[in-house]
Amino acid sequence: MVKLTAIKKKRIILGVIIAVALCFLLTVVGVLREIYKDDTDKAVLVDIPEGAGVSQIVQLLEEKEVIDSPFLFKLYEKFNGGGVYHKGVHKFYVGMSYENILRSLETFVEVDVAITIPEGYEIYRIAQLLEDNEICTKTDFYEAQKKEYKDFPFLKDARKRENPMEGYLFPDTYQFRRGQSAESVITVMLTNFKNKVYKLYEESKTDKTLDEIIIMASIVEREAANETEWGKVASVFYNRLEIGMKLQSCATVQYVLKERKDILSNEDIKIDSPYNTYKYEGLPIGPIASPGLGAIKAAISPEETEYLYFAATKDGSRNVFNITGEGHMETVKELQK
């Protein structure tokens, strides 16, 4: 009976030891994971003030959810940090490893950035460009572009769309500050649109709405192979609208796909979306990119042609225009040789 009790005691002691060892192991694994993990899905911009000490930096990192454990980070920094951390807006990621956080803090950052938004960029590409240049994050940008900007009443037709700023963020070169608020970035771009585009639209006296012009201009921008074709491409789509023919613009389907595919599949052109001009007649529900002044002018005053078709050459350097479907099919056969 005594021996049995001793065995039980040994088992209990062994169980306690195993449990403690397991807890210790899990703790170590947790600490190592916290230090060395690198889950880089969500970007975060953190503005480090001049003269900020480790405690203030740690507080900022915790507030932005870059780190979970201030204690562990401070401990890691004490033995691995260089001690010289630069002011300015640094780009981090939620779940970034401690090593990469420290290396980022030790990197000097410029305050102002010149950034060029190319003509024909979709809003998701603009958002990515802003994040890549550490102006603002994509998340902040998408949230900001859905807000109401009362100083720009020309947006009234766009507010009902998922991306209300699509087409109205004028492509140009801008001077932004790293870590600038997404709202102020959008305001700067809308002001540029107002000064360069809205004034042009009002002076044109066109009977089309501004939204119709920007939608058409965005299609022209994406479909024309070069600037000499803007007027012709605009004429093709206006001619199609005039006779109730579907626009059948590949660029509108690519907008839905968020991918610039060279060749659309049959499944692609069957996608049920108000942007799919293969499926629905008329203009798509909204712009598909940010058009430049050239495409906008073409949408306001297209060339006078009878063209209903165009096809791109293999190298994409130009389009060949046709009046009839038969002529278009012959052109396509020639271009495929």
URHU-V103918 format. One record per residue. N is the residue number from 0. RES is the residue in one small letter. PHI is phi in degrees with one decimal (none if undefined). D_FIRST is the distance of its C-alpha to the first C-alpha in Angstrom with 2 decimals. Layout:
n | res | phi | d_first
N | RES | PHI | D_FIRST
N | RES | PHI | D_FIRST
//
This chain:
n | res | phi | d_first
0 | m | none | 0.00
1 | v | -66.2 | 3.82
2 | k | -61.3 | 5.45
3 | l | -62.0 | 5.18
4 | t | -63.2 | 6.46
5 | a | -63.9 | 8.85
6 | i | -63.1 | 10.03
7 | k | -62.3 | 10.78
8 | k | -63.4 | 12.61
9 | k | -62.4 | 14.49
10 | r | -65.0 | 15.51
11 | i | -64.6 | 16.73
12 | i | -61.6 | 18.61
13 | l | -63.2 | 20.03
14 | g | -64.0 | 21.12
15 | v | -63.3 | 22.81
16 | i | -60.8 | 24.52
17 | i | -62.7 | 25.77
18 | a | -63.7 | 27.01
19 | v | -64.1 | 28.79
20 | a | -63.1 | 30.26
21 | l | -65.2 | 31.43
22 | c | -62.0 | 33.03
23 | f | -62.6 | 34.67
24 | l | -62.2 | 35.92
25 | l | -63.2 | 37.34
26 | t | -63.5 | 39.00
27 | v | -61.9 | 40.56
28 | v | -60.5 | 41.75
29 | g | -62.7 | 43.22
30 | v | -64.6 | 44.99
31 | l | -62.4 | 46.37
32 | r | -64.2 | 47.52
33 | e | -63.5 | 49.25
34 | i | -77.3 | 51.00
35 | y | -106.1 | 52.02
36 | k | -64.0 | 52.45
37 | d | -149.0 | 56.03
38 | d | -86.7 | 56.44
39 | t | -106.5 | 60.22
40 | d | -84.4 | 61.26
41 | k | -104.4 | 62.62
42 | a | -83.0 | 65.17
43 | v | -139.0 | 65.47
44 | l | -103.7 | 68.26
45 | v | -123.1 | 67.41
46 | d | -89.9 | 70.25
47 | i | -90.9 | 69.31
48 | p | -69.0 | 71.68
49 | e | -63.5 | 73.46
50 | g | 77.8 | 71.50
51 | a | -66.5 | 68.21
52 | g | -87.1 | 65.19
53 | v | -59.4 | 61.77
54 | s | -61.3 | 60.42
55 | q | -68.4 | 63.33
56 | i | -63.2 | 63.05
57 | v | -60.9 | 59.33
58 | q | -62.8 | 60.11
59 | l | -64.7 | 62.79
60 | l | -65.7 | 60.53
61 | e | -68.9 | 57.80
62 | e | -61.4 | 60.40
63 | k | -89.4 | 61.62
64 | e | 64.1 | 58.05
65 | v | -74.0 | 58.56
66 | i | -123.9 | 55.30
67 | d | -100.0 | 52.13
68 | s | -121.8 | 50.70
69 | p | -57.5 | 53.25
70 | f | -60.7 | 50.67
71 | l | -63.3 | 49.85
72 | f | -65.8 | 53.54
73 | k | -60.1 | 54.53
74 | l | -63.2 | 51.86
75 | y | -64.9 | 53.09
76 | e | -63.6 | 56.70
77 | k | -58.9 | 56.11
78 | f | -100.3 | 55.22
79 | n | -124.6 | 57.33
80 | g | -77.5 | 60.27
81 | g | -85.5 | 63.78
82 | g | 87.3 | 64.62
83 | v | -115.7 | 67.98
84 | y | -116.7 | 67.86
85 | h | -89.3 | 71.07
86 | k | -70.7 | 72.35
87 | g | 110.5 | 73.41
88 | v | -88.3 | 71.95
89 | h | -106.4 | 69.14
90 | k | -97.3 | 67.82
91 | f | -122.8 | 64.04
92 | y | -131.5 | 61.75
93 | v | -63.2 | 58.80
94 | g | 87.3 | 55.75
95 | m | -66.8 | 57.79
96 | s | -68.1 | 55.94
97 | y | -59.7 | 56.07
98 | e | -59.0 | 57.97
99 | n | -70.3 | 60.70
100 | i | -62.5 | 60.92
101 | l | -64.1 | 61.65
102 | r | -64.5 | 64.17
103 | s | -66.2 | 65.94
104 | l | -65.6 | 66.14
105 | e | -85.2 | 67.67
106 | t | -94.0 | 70.36
107 | f | -71.3 | 73.74
108 | v | -122.6 | 74.94
109 | e | -74.4 | 78.51
110 | v | -82.8 | 79.27
111 | d | -106.6 | 81.98
112 | v | -133.9 | 82.00
113 | a | -89.6 | 84.96
114 | i | -130.1 | 83.80
115 | t | -106.6 | 85.93
116 | i | -93.4 | 85.25
117 | p | -68.3 | 87.01
118 | e | -64.0 | 89.15
119 | g | 89.5 | 87.37
120 | y | -75.6 | 83.86
121 | e | -78.7 | 81.62
122 | i | -63.2 | 79.68
123 | y | -69.2 | 76.33
124 | r | -76.1 | 77.93
125 | i | -63.9 | 79.37
126 | a | -59.5 | 75.96
127 | q | -65.6 | 74.43
128 | l | -63.5 | 77.29
129 | l | -65.1 | 76.82
130 | e | -68.5 | 73.10
131 | d | -60.7 | 73.69
132 | n | -94.9 | 76.10
133 | e | 60.7 | 73.67
134 | i | -78.2 | 76.16
135 | c | -154.7 | 73.78
136 | t | -83.7 | 70.90
137 | k | -59.4 | 71.42
138 | t | -59.8 | 69.25
139 | d | -63.7 | 71.37
140 | f | -65.6 | 74.55
141 | y | -63.3 | 73.73
142 | e | -67.5 | 72.85
143 | a | -68.4 | 76.01
144 | q | -73.9 | 78.36
145 | k | -94.8 | 77.46
146 | k | -79.2 | 78.59
147 | e | -90.0 | 82.03
148 | y | -114.1 | 84.66
149 | k | -66.0 | 87.44
150 | d | -76.5 | 89.87
151 | f | -128.5 | 90.19
152 | p | -63.9 | 91.41
153 | f | -67.3 | 92.19
154 | l | -86.2 | 88.48
155 | k | -57.3 | 88.79
156 | d | -78.6 | 88.77
157 | a | -93.0 | 85.79
158 | r | -66.2 | 83.32
159 | k | -79.9 | 82.25
160 | r | -91.7 | 80.92
161 | e | -61.7 | 77.47
162 | n | -117.5 | 78.96
163 | p | -63.5 | 81.88
164 | m | -87.9 | 82.90
165 | e | -56.7 | 83.30
166 | g | 92.0 | 86.87
167 | y | -104.3 | 87.69
168 | l | -92.8 | 86.07
169 | f | -62.5 | 89.17
170 | p | -71.8 | 88.69
171 | d | -170.1 | 89.89
172 | t | -96.9 | 88.89
173 | y | -122.6 | 87.16
174 | q | -110.5 | 86.07
175 | f | -115.3 | 82.66
176 | r | -103.4 | 80.23
177 | r | -58.5 | 76.69
178 | g | 80.2 | 74.40
179 | q | -65.5 | 77.33
180 | s | -66.5 | 76.49
181 | a | -61.2 | 76.81
182 | e | -62.3 | 79.10
183 | s | -71.1 | 81.55
184 | v | -61.4 | 81.55
185 | i | -64.9 | 82.47
186 | t | -61.7 | 85.08
187 | v | -60.6 | 86.77
188 | m | -70.6 | 86.93
189 | l | -68.6 | 88.20
190 | t | -63.1 | 90.87
191 | n | -63.5 | 92.01
192 | f | -61.5 | 92.18
193 | k | -60.5 | 94.20
194 | n | -72.7 | 96.67
195 | k | -99.3 | 97.18
196 | v | -106.3 | 96.60
197 | y | -62.0 | 97.14
198 | k | -63.1 | 100.49
199 | l | -61.5 | 101.53
200 | y | -62.9 | 100.48
201 | e | -63.4 | 102.51
202 | e | -70.8 | 105.56
203 | s | -72.3 | 105.41
204 | k | 59.8 | 106.20
205 | t | -67.6 | 104.28
206 | d | -87.1 | 103.61
207 | k | -87.1 | 100.05
208 | t | -72.6 | 97.17
209 | l | -60.5 | 95.52
210 | d | -61.6 | 92.30
211 | e | -61.9 | 94.22
212 | i | -64.9 | 95.76
213 | i | -68.3 | 92.49
214 | i | -61.8 | 90.82
215 | m | -63.0 | 93.73
216 | a | -61.8 | 93.90
217 | s | -66.9 | 90.21
218 | i | -69.3 | 90.77
219 | v | -58.7 | 93.90
220 | e | -58.3 | 92.04
221 | r | -84.7 | 89.36
222 | e | -95.7 | 91.71
223 | a | -69.2 | 94.68
224 | a | -78.9 | 94.53
225 | n | -157.7 | 96.65
226 | e | -67.1 | 98.65
227 | t | -71.5 | 101.84
228 | e | -99.4 | 100.22
229 | w | -51.5 | 99.11
230 | g | -63.7 | 102.26
231 | k | -69.1 | 102.26
232 | v | -61.8 | 98.59
233 | a | -60.9 | 99.11
234 | s | -64.8 | 102.13
235 | v | -58.3 | 100.16
236 | f | -72.1 | 97.56
237 | y | -68.3 | 100.17
238 | n | -62.9 | 102.26
239 | r | -66.3 | 99.28
240 | l | -60.5 | 98.61
241 | e | -62.3 | 102.28
242 | i | -103.7 | 102.20
243 | g | 75.3 | 98.74
244 | m | -90.9 | 97.20
245 | k | -63.9 | 93.53
246 | l | -67.2 | 93.13
247 | q | 49.1 | 90.60
248 | s | -90.6 | 89.60
249 | c | -61.6 | 86.80
250 | a | -63.2 | 86.05
251 | t | -70.7 | 85.06
252 | v | -73.5 | 82.46
253 | q | -60.7 | 81.21
254 | y | -64.3 | 80.74
255 | v | -66.7 | 78.39
256 | l | -72.1 | 76.52
257 | k | 56.6 | 76.40
258 | e | -154.4 | 77.33
259 | r | -90.7 | 80.73
260 | k | -75.9 | 80.69
261 | d | -66.6 | 83.78
262 | i | -129.7 | 83.85
263 | l | -85.5 | 82.53
264 | s | -85.5 | 80.99
265 | n | -62.1 | 81.97
266 | e | -67.7 | 78.65
267 | d | -59.9 | 79.37
268 | i | -77.1 | 82.69
269 | k | -96.4 | 81.16
270 | i | -56.2 | 78.78
271 | d | -85.6 | 79.18
272 | s | -149.3 | 80.08
273 | p | -67.0 | 83.06
274 | y | -92.2 | 83.59
275 | n | -81.7 | 84.06
276 | t | -83.2 | 87.85
277 | y | -82.2 | 87.55
278 | k | -95.6 | 86.14
279 | y | -119.5 | 88.01
280 | e | -76.3 | 91.65
281 | g | 80.8 | 92.90
282 | l | -70.7 | 91.36
283 | p | -65.9 | 87.59
284 | i | -67.0 | 86.01
285 | g | -160.5 | 86.07
286 | p | -62.0 | 86.87
287 | i | -114.3 | 84.86
288 | a | -174.8 | 85.42
289 | s | -95.5 | 87.31
290 | p | -79.3 | 90.92
291 | g | -87.9 | 93.33
292 | l | -61.8 | 96.85
293 | g | -61.2 | 98.45
294 | a | -67.9 | 96.47
295 | i | -65.7 | 96.97
296 | k | -61.9 | 100.72
297 | a | -66.5 | 100.73
298 | a | -69.4 | 98.91
299 | i | -77.8 | 101.54
300 | s | -132.7 | 104.52
301 | p | -71.8 | 103.72
302 | e | -66.2 | 106.27
303 | e | -94.0 | 108.48
304 | t | -136.4 | 107.69
305 | e | -109.3 | 107.25
306 | y | -65.0 | 104.12
307 | l | -124.1 | 101.23
308 | y | -139.9 | 99.15
309 | f | -154.9 | 98.00
310 | a | -138.2 | 95.86
311 | a | -85.6 | 94.41
312 | t | -71.8 | 95.33
313 | k | -58.9 | 92.63
314 | d | -84.6 | 92.42
315 | g | 72.4 | 92.35
316 | s | -79.9 | 95.32
317 | r | -159.1 | 97.48
318 | n | -116.6 | 97.86
319 | v | -107.7 | 100.57
320 | f | -102.1 | 102.00
321 | n | -140.9 | 103.50
322 | i | -91.4 | 105.27
323 | t | -107.5 | 104.43
324 | g | -64.9 | 101.30
325 | e | -63.8 | 103.09
326 | g | -63.7 | 104.00
327 | h | -64.3 | 100.44
328 | m | -65.5 | 99.01
329 | e | -65.0 | 101.52
330 | t | -62.6 | 100.51
331 | v | -59.9 | 96.83
332 | k | -62.4 | 97.65
333 | e | -65.2 | 99.66
334 | l | -69.7 | 96.96
335 | q | -84.8 | 94.34
336 | k | -71.3 | 96.41
//
